[in-house]
């Protein structure tokens, strides 16, 4: 199967979650694989506590809203020792988050 055919076939199967208010993401929302943050002003979305339930979870989170949005990991990305628990996404920014069962990680470079 060519890349183009795979991409076309995959587009029909992708589910996503659109968040418009302050919330903690759920397992089913993260399982969709794509979460869009769509709000007119700044707001925060929180990842649930890392646990074996989320082991292997991989999700893209993108900000489609006009305000900055934050993705908060109360335990800190990469574990509590890292101290970095917030990824701030401006309009058009996105990050990939994943869990190994005990910690959340992100590809976003500017985590504070």
N, C-alpha and C positions, 0 to 999 in steps of 0.2 A: 504494500500500500504506500502510495506516495505521501510526502509530507502534506501536500495540499489537500489530498483526500482525507487524511487523518484529521487535519485541522477543521475541515468543513464538517466532518462527521461529529467531531468533538463539540463544536459550537451548539449543536442541537441538544447535547446532554448536560451542558454546564448549568449548575444551579448556583445561585448566589443569594446573599442576604444583604439587604439595604438597611442600614441603621440610621435613624434620624434623631435619636435622643441618647442621653446618658444611659449607659447600660453595661452589664457584664455579659460577655458572649457566652452562648450555651454550646454544648457538645454538638447539637444538630446544626447550628449555625456555622461552627468551625468545620464540620464535616462537609459542608457545601464546597469548601475550597476557596471561595471568594467572598469577601465582605466589603461592601462599599459604605463609606461614611459620607452621608449626604445631609448637610445641615448648613443653614445660613450664618451661624456664628460658631465660635469655638465650643467644643464639648469633648468629653473623655469617654473612651470605650475601654473597659477593663477585661483582661484575660482572666479566666478562672485559675484557681490554684493548680499548679502542676501536680498531676497524679498519674497512676497507671492507666486511668480512664482515657487520658489524652495522649498516651504514648503513641508516637507515629503520626500524630496530627500535624498537618502541613496546610497552611492557609495564607492566601494573599489578602492583605488589607490595604485598600486604596481610599484616598480622600477625594471625593467628587464635589464636596461642598465648597462654599465660598470662604469659609473661615478655617483657621487651623484646627486640627483635631489631634488628640493625643491617644496613643495606645499605651495603657498602663499595665505593668506587670508588678503587682505588689511585692512579690518575692525577689524582684530584680531579674533582668534578663541575664541568662548565664549563671543563675544562682545568686543567693543573697550576698555572697562575697564581692560581686562585681559592683554593687551599689547603684547601678544604672537601671532605673525602673520605668522610664518614660521615653517613648519615641514620638516626637512632634511632627505631624505630617501637614505640610501646607497644601494648598489646592493643587491637585495633580500628582502629589507624592504617593508612594506606596511602599509597602514592606512585606516581606514574607516572614511569618512566624512559624515555629515548629517546636514540638515538645518531645523530650526523650523519656518522659515518665516521671522525672524528678525536677526538671528545669525547663523554662521557656527560653528560646533563642530567637534572634531577629537578624535580618540582613541589613537593617537600617543603620547607617554609620553614625548618625548624630543622636545617639541615645544618651540621655542625661539622668 
